Amino acid sequence: MNPHLRVTLVQAELAWEDPAANRRALARHFAGLAGHTDLIVLPEMFATGFTMNSREQAEDMHGPSVDWMREEAASLSCVITGSLVIREGEHHYNRLLWVRPDGEVAHYDKRHLFRMIGEHENYAPGERRLDCMLKGWRIRPFICYDLRFPVWSRSPGDCDLLIYVANWPSPRHRAWSTLLRARAIENQCYVVGVNRTGRDGNGASYLGGSVAIDFLGDPVSGEGDGDGVETAVLDMASLQAFRAGFPVHLDADRFELV
């Protein structure tokens, strides 16, 4: 196990429904990261913005944005994660991809679909969580609205890092900041949340606020409101020592996800 995990948060304004432009812009954010990070986290729907035009914007698992993630992960020798609009058969998914430098791809389909703008009418929900291992760290990634559902995020001592990639708009920015801290405290783990900035094609505005938070609910990175890249270093020894001295998870309620 590596005692430290270097996680790079990429907070960016996204061009509306223009994957090629977004790939070029995000690639510029990667400059200088080779050899200096273990994991790059991109926002939700980083290629298009939070579009409901799923049929028009979807690509398959061999599409240009997926290939780009593979190429960048190999070039930078790190894992890259973020979500895309993906077509599989007759269904469309808001799908987070976990892309390793060797080209292996795992995925998580967003479980909780944001009905207030019709996401549930344009995308199919996921049915399972995704557990990833990276340098001995147990990592579980989620997407945006999932953050509001603590049972789906609950970790009975079996996860070291929760990740939330998002397009979380400015009117509910306090909820974003508050819930990220809540998930870290209640699960006694690190939490990384990566949001976008700017304004999208639906007229929604975004304040960013991407942040890495420790198991006490304290930030270990900044929470800026503009485009930017920051690498947070997470410390396993501190996490394990805190859990050993304050083992809340041993008294947690048992439950089953259905």
ABEGO torsion letter per residue (X at the ends): XBABBBBBBBBBBBBBGBAAAAAAAAAAAABGABGABABBBBBBGAAAEBBABAAAABBBAABAAAAAAAAAAAAAGBBBBEBBBBBBEABBBBBBBBBBAAGBBBBBBBABBBAAAGAAAABBBBABBBBBBBGGBBBBBBBEAAAABAAAABBBGABABBBBBBBBBAAAAAAAAAAAAAAAAAAGBBBBBBBBBEBBAAGBBBAEGBBBBBAAGBBABBBBABBEBBBBBBBAAAAAAAAAABBAAAABBBBBBX
